[in-house]
Every structure is written in structure tokens, then in C-alpha cells.
Amino acid sequence: MRIVLVGPPGAGKGTQATRLAGKLSIPHISTGDLFRANISRQTELGKLAKSYMDAGNLVPDEVTIAMAKDRMEQPDAEGGFLLDGFPRNVSQAEALDELLKTETIKLDAVLDLEVPEEEVVKRIAGRRICRNDSAHVFHVSYSPAKKEGVCDVCGGELYQRDDDSEETVRKRLEVYHTQTEPIIDYYKAQGLVVTISSLGPVDEITQRALEALKREDDGK
């Protein structure tokens, strides 16, 4: 299957992308991974992207699109892929359509992870990270530390990252609503959107997604 995964910050896209890609035996292609891989390998696209990032500018769509094209042409993506973080806006969605046309392949589904805005704020703003090891992550509501402000694993101080503050989260949501959410209507016009709730245990959400994708695939 060829799938685009969309949803607001805090919807659990990264977690579900990894799980779904594994279940469906297709590569998980995320823009973050694309940037890191190209910059690490010092490809021409990586050098170009880094020049924009070092200057504090957004990487232009055409660079992101070129990276995605290169990745989708790799042998392991011949049988399908799951795109996470791309396309990020309607112009990228249009460019992706043009890319796929040249390969005479089509998207099978656009999986929309739906979650209420206040839940997004609660999920992200409640995160607390250990200063000693950022892999130690807690949540004030869902997985609190035994002692407030202290890491259960190593005793380090727990803190809230600046980009996890409620004010920052709400700004990120505004950007999502303005830039990314319109691609849902774009793909609805093509009959590709499958919307599921991203509330509940991780395993349940994965199963919900797999069942919805199967129904979509069976209906074609």
C-alpha cells in the first residue's frame, strides 16, 4: 500500500507510522529522517537543505520533494510506502501527485489521525523530560514520575521543553490548521481520506487503522 499519514502535532503519527509500516511490510518515510540521512551522507540535497537550515530558513518545498522522490525510488519502496510529514501543504500534495503520475502509481489512502485540540495540548504540554537522559520521558497525567520533578530511572531533574509549553503547542496547532489541514480536503476530493480516532491505547489505535485501511483497500 501507498499511504500518506496526517494529523495534528501530538496525534501519535510517529508511533503509528512505525507500527503500521512494520505490520504492512513497507518503509516508513518521514521528512525528519530524510533530512538527517541526506545531511549525514552529505548528499547534494543534504548540503542544500543544511545551507537553508543553518541560515535559520525553512527548507524550500522543491528540496523536500526531491528528497522524497529519491527515497520513494529505492528498491524497498517498490511495493509501497508510508509517508509521514510529507506532503505538508497543498503545493507539496500536488507535486506528489505529479511525481506518482510519472511512475504510473497512485496513493491507496490518506490516513487522518483525529484527536481533539485540547487533548493535543494536554498530551504535549504534560510531557516532562529527564535532563540527564532525554530518553527518559514522563507525563504529568498519563505516566507521572513517582516523585514530582524527579526521574524514576536515574534521579535526574525532570523539565518541560520550551517547545512543549502550552503557548508553543497552540502556535504549532495554528500552523497545522493553516498549512497542513487543507491537504485533507484536497485528498477528500480524490476519495482517499480515511479518518480514525487517535484516542485510546496505542495497540487499539494501530488495530483501528489497519482495519480502516483494509476496508479502504477492499473497496477499491
N, C-alpha and C positions, 0 to 999 in steps of 0.2 A: 504493500500500500504506500501511497504517497500522501503524506498528511502535513498540514500546517497546524501548529498548536498556538492558540491565542488565549488571552486572559489578562486581567489586571495584575499589577505587582501584588505578590502575596497570595496568588491563586494556587501556587504549588506547581507551576509549569515545569520547573527544572526537575523536581522529584518525579512527576508523572511522565515527563518526556523520557527520562532514563528507564523507568519501569516499562512503559509502553513499547519503546524501541526494543527492549530485551524480549518482551513477550511476542512481538511481531517479527523479530529477527531482521530488523532494519536499522541502519545507522541513525543515531541522534545527532543532528547537525544544528549547533547553536552558534549564534553570531559571536558570543564571547569566546568560545573555543576556536572559531575561525580566526579571529583577530590574534589570539595568543599563539596559535600554531604558525600563522604566517609571519608574525613578528619574530618568534623564536627561530624559525628556519631562515629568517632574513630573505624571504622572497621579495620580488619587486613590489607586489601588492602590500606585503607586510611593511616594507620600508616606507611606502607611500602613506599607509594608514598611520604609522608611527609619527611621520612628519606632521600630520594634522593633529594627532593626539598630544604631541609634545608642545604644540603651539596653543593648546587649550581649545582647539576647534573640533566640531563634530566631523566624523569621517563621512565624506560625501556618499550619496546613495550608489553612485556608479562603482565605487571601490568595494563597498559591501556586496553589491550584486555580482561583481566579477569574482570575489572570493567564494560566494555561494555557488556560482556556476562551476568553478573549478572543482569544488568539493562534490557537487552532485554528479560530476562526470567520472568520479573514481569508481573502480570496479565494484566495490561493496555496496554502492548505491543503485546498481542496475535494477535490482528487484524492488526498490522502493526506498523511502527515507522519511524521517520525521523532522520537520523544520521548526526550530524553537527560537523566537526572537527575530525571525525574518519570514515574511516581509513585516516591516514595522509601520508602514504607511501605504496609502493607496498607490502612490507612484511606484513603490517597490513591488506591490502586488501586480501592477500592470506589467512591470519589467519581468517579473517571474513568469507571468503568462506567456510573454513573448519568448522567453528562454525555453519554456517547455514545448512551445509550438515547434521550435526548430528541431527538437528531439522527438517530435510527434508523440509526446506523452502528456498525460493530464493528471491533475490532482484528483485524489479519490475523496478527500474530505478535509474540512477545516473544523477542528475540534475546539470549541469555545468553552473554556472553563469559567463557569459563572459563580461569582461569590459577592455577597452584599458589601457595599463600600465600607460600612462600619466594621465589618468582620476583617476586612483587609487592614484597616487602621489598627485594630486590636492585635492581629497576628504579628504585624511588623513592629509596631511601637512597643510591644511587650517583650521583644527579644532582648536577652542580655548575654553578652559575650565575655569570656574569660580573658583578662589581659595577658596571662601567661601563655595561653594556647587558644587561638581563635576557633579550634575545632570543638572546644567545649562550649556548647550553646544551650541556654536555658530560656524559659519563658515564664513570665510572672503569673500567667493563668494556667497554661497547658502543661508545663513541666518546670515548676519552680524549684529553685535550689532549696536544700534542707534548711540552710541558714541564709537569710536575705543578704544579698550582695556578696556572697562567698561561694566560689566554685566547689561543688561536691567532689570533684576529681583531684584537684591539686591545691585547693585552698586559696587560689588567686582571686583578685578582685573582679567582680562582675560589673560591666558597664554597658551603657546604651550607646551604640554608634551614632554619630551625628546624622547619618542618612537614614536612621531608623526612627528619628523623632517624629512626632505626630504631624508637625508643620511640614516637614520634608515629605512624608508619606502622602499627605494631601496634595502637595505640589506635583508629586510623581503621578498621582491619580488624574490630576488635571491634564498633564501631558498625555497620558494614556487615552483619556476621553477625546482629546483634541486630535491627536495624531494617529493612534493605532486603532481605536474602536471603529472608525469609519470603514476599515477593511472588512468588518463583519457584514455590513450592508453590501459591500462590493461583492463578497463571496455568496451572500444570500441570493443575490440576483442570478448567480450561476447554479443555485441549488446545492451548494456544497457544505453549508454550515450545519454542524451537529452540536447542540448545546447541552451540556450536562452540569449538574450542581457539583461544585468543588467543596462542599461541606461534608464533614464526616471523616471516619478513619481513612488513612491513605490506601489501604487494601481495597476498601469499598469503592473509593473513587476510581481506582485503576480498573476494577471489575465493571463498574458503571460505564467507563469509557470504552472498554473492549466490547461490551455488549452493544453500545450505541454505534460503534464503528462497524461491527459485524452486520447490524441491521442496515446500515447505510450501504455497505458493500453488497449485501444480498439483494437490496432494492434496485441495483443498477444492472 
